[in-house]
Amino acid sequence: MKPIDLRNLKISKTINSDHSTSVTYSIPGRQLLACEIDTPIARECARLQVIVKDLELVAASLKLAKTYDSTKSSQNIIIQFDPSNPEHIILSAIYRSSIITYAKHFTKADGDAPQLHDEQMKQHLDEDLFQLHIKIRDMRNNWIAHGNHNEFERGKTIHIIDPNMEFGPQCFPHVLDFTTPLNSVVQKFESLTNKVLEVVKNRLLKKTRKFFKTELQKMDPKELVSKHTLQVVFNYSNLNQQ
């Protein structure tokens, strides 16, 4: 029997009144039955797929960032951030969200160990990319996620004078914030993300093969089929819930 071709799979989602989401799966001409498999290795595969989804989002976001003119300035010129400029706002949001999303799976949360580790990445990245990986994590921890004193933004109180003495002196606070990254930085970050994505996909492929051999094949086919229904329900905290 030929397996279902996942390339033809259509996924439909409906938000329920309790804020859960019902998901149905179909192929052209028919709706499929589905169930969740909640065994240890299956759960590991699901967690790895979450990482794949996140890294794919980061890679796509950084690719989009390269299309904006503000990233194409010269190697040593950082464009002054203008909050009234939509392009600057979009680039800042892309860069900050990419840093958060990339680093989150290397970060411990709510007592859970991180899914990825620096030492794992060191085996697959050249020294240049590995150092960028470390810096991205530091940017997440010390710049974006926390308000600590850090090397990525600086505030100084500035005093200015007119050398021609036509105007009186002024004093004001000024912050230098790396919100509009250069194209070279974005390109390097994108390369790092794609490399880590490749590592995670390979890890997922190995885990999936192990799942088929050690868990799925040991399940009773009749019992497994009996668990299938027209939809799978995902429960999660919904920000739309008031």
C-alpha positions in Angstrom: 0.0 0.0 0.0 1.5 3.4 -1.0 1.7 5.9 1.9 -0.1 9.2 1.8 1.9 11.8 -0.1 2.5 14.6 2.5 3.1 17.1 -0.4 -0.6 16.9 -1.1 -1.7 17.3 2.5 -4.0 20.2 3.3 -4.3 21.3 6.9 -7.3 23.3 8.1 -7.6 25.0 11.5 -10.6 26.2 13.5 -10.5 28.1 16.8 -13.0 26.7 19.2 -15.1 28.6 21.8 -12.7 27.4 24.6 -9.8 28.8 22.6 -8.4 25.4 21.6 -7.8 24.8 18.0 -9.2 21.9 16.0 -7.1 20.7 13.1 -8.2 18.6 10.2 -6.1 16.9 7.5 -7.2 16.1 4.0 -5.9 15.2 0.5 -7.7 16.0 -2.8 -11.0 14.2 -2.8 -11.1 13.0 0.8 -10.8 14.0 4.5 -8.3 11.9 6.5 -8.6 10.5 10.1 -5.9 11.5 12.5 -4.7 11.1 16.1 -1.8 12.3 18.2 0.9 9.8 19.1 2.3 10.8 22.5 5.2 8.4 23.1 8.6 9.7 24.3 10.4 9.7 20.9 7.3 11.1 19.2 7.3 14.0 21.7 11.0 14.6 20.9 10.2 14.7 17.2 7.3 17.2 17.8 9.7 19.5 19.8 12.3 19.4 17.1 9.6 20.3 14.5 8.8 23.4 16.6 12.5 24.4 16.3 12.5 23.8 12.6 9.4 26.1 12.3 11.0 28.8 14.3 14.3 28.7 12.4 12.5 28.7 9.1 10.7 31.9 10.2 14.0 33.5 11.2 15.6 32.7 7.9 12.7 34.0 5.9 12.6 37.2 8.0 16.3 37.9 7.5 15.9 37.3 3.8 13.2 39.9 3.7 15.3 42.3 5.7 18.0 42.3 3.0 15.5 43.7 0.5 15.2 47.0 2.4 17.4 49.9 1.4 18.4 50.7 5.0 20.4 47.5 5.2 22.4 48.4 2.2 24.4 51.2 3.7 28.2 51.0 3.6 30.2 48.8 6.0 30.8 51.5 8.6 27.7 53.6 8.4 24.7 52.9 10.7 21.6 54.7 9.6 20.1 56.9 12.4 16.9 55.2 13.5 13.8 57.2 12.7 10.6 56.1 14.5 8.5 57.8 11.8 10.1 55.7 9.0 8.1 52.5 8.5 11.2 50.8 7.0 13.2 51.4 10.1 10.4 50.1 12.4 10.0 47.0 10.3 13.8 46.3 10.2 14.0 46.8 14.0 11.1 44.4 14.6 12.6 41.8 12.2 16.0 42.0 13.8 14.8 41.9 17.4 12.3 39.1 16.8 14.9 37.0 14.8 17.3 37.3 17.7 14.6 36.2 20.3 13.3 33.4 18.1 16.8 32.1 17.2 18.0 32.1 20.8 14.9 30.8 22.6 15.7 27.1 22.0 19.2 27.6 23.6 17.6 29.2 26.7 16.3 27.5 29.8 12.7 28.3 30.6 10.4 27.3 33.4 12.8 24.7 34.6 13.0 22.9 31.3 16.4 22.2 29.8 17.1 23.9 26.5 16.5 21.8 23.4 19.8 22.9 21.8 23.3 23.5 23.3 26.3 25.5 22.3 28.6 22.5 22.3 26.4 20.8 19.8 26.6 23.8 17.5 30.3 24.1 17.9 30.7 20.7 16.2 28.9 21.9 13.1 29.8 25.6 12.8 33.1 27.2 11.7 34.7 29.5 14.3 33.3 32.7 12.7 29.7 31.5 12.7 30.1 30.0 16.2 31.2 33.3 17.6 28.2 35.0 15.9 26.0 32.3 17.5 27.4 33.2 20.9 26.9 36.9 20.3 23.3 36.4 19.2 22.6 34.6 22.4 24.2 37.4 24.4 22.1 40.0 22.5 19.0 38.1 23.5 20.0 37.7 27.1 21.6 41.1 27.8 19.9 43.5 25.2 16.4 42.4 24.1 15.1 40.2 26.9 16.5 42.1 29.8 17.3 45.7 30.6 20.9 45.1 31.8 23.9 47.3 31.0 25.2 45.8 27.7 27.5 46.3 24.7 24.7 46.5 22.2 23.1 49.9 23.1 24.7 52.8 24.8 23.2 55.9 26.4 25.4 59.0 26.9 24.7 62.5 28.1 26.1 64.8 25.4 27.1 68.4 25.7 27.4 70.4 22.4 28.8 73.9 21.6 28.9 76.0 18.5 32.6 76.6 17.6 31.5 79.9 15.9 29.8 81.0 19.2 26.7 82.0 17.3 24.4 79.7 19.4 24.6 78.8 23.1 25.6 75.4 24.3 23.1 72.5 24.8 23.1 69.3 26.8 20.9 66.2 26.0 20.9 62.4 26.5 21.5 60.3 23.4 21.2 56.5 22.9 23.0 54.6 20.2 20.9 51.5 19.4 21.8 48.9 16.8 18.2 48.8 15.4 18.9 49.0 11.6 21.6 46.3 11.0 23.9 46.4 7.9 23.3 44.0 5.1 26.6 42.2 5.9 25.4 41.5 9.4 22.0 40.3 8.2 23.6 38.0 5.6 25.9 36.4 8.2 23.0 35.9 10.6 21.0 34.3 7.8 23.9 31.9 7.0 24.1 31.0 10.7 20.4 30.3 10.9 20.4 28.1 7.8 23.3 26.1 9.1 21.6 25.5 12.4 18.4 24.7 10.6 20.2 22.0 8.6 21.6 20.5 11.8 18.2 20.4 13.4 16.5 18.9 10.3 19.1 16.1 10.3 18.5 15.5 13.9 14.8 15.3 13.3 15.2 12.9 10.5 17.3 10.5 12.7 14.7 10.8 15.5 11.9 10.1 13.1 13.5 7.0 11.8 14.1 5.8 15.4 10.4 6.5 16.2 9.3 4.4 13.3 11.6 1.5 14.3 11.3 1.5 18.0 7.8 2.9 18.8 5.4 2.9 15.9 6.2 -0.6 14.7 5.5 -1.9 18.3 2.0 -0.4 18.4 -1.1 -2.6 17.9 -2.5 -1.6 14.5 -6.1 -2.1 15.5 -5.7 -0.1 18.7 -3.9 2.7 16.9 -6.6 2.9 14.2 -9.4 3.1 16.8 -7.9 6.3 18.2 -8.2 8.2 14.9 -10.9 10.9 14.6 -11.8 13.6 12.1 -9.8 16.2 14.0 -6.9 16.7 16.4 -7.3 19.3 19.1 -4.4 21.6 20.2 -4.8 23.3 23.5 -2.6 26.3 24.3 -2.8 29.7 26.0 -4.5 32.2 23.7 -3.6 35.9 23.8 -7.1 36.7 22.5 -8.7 35.3 25.6 -9.9 38.1 27.8 
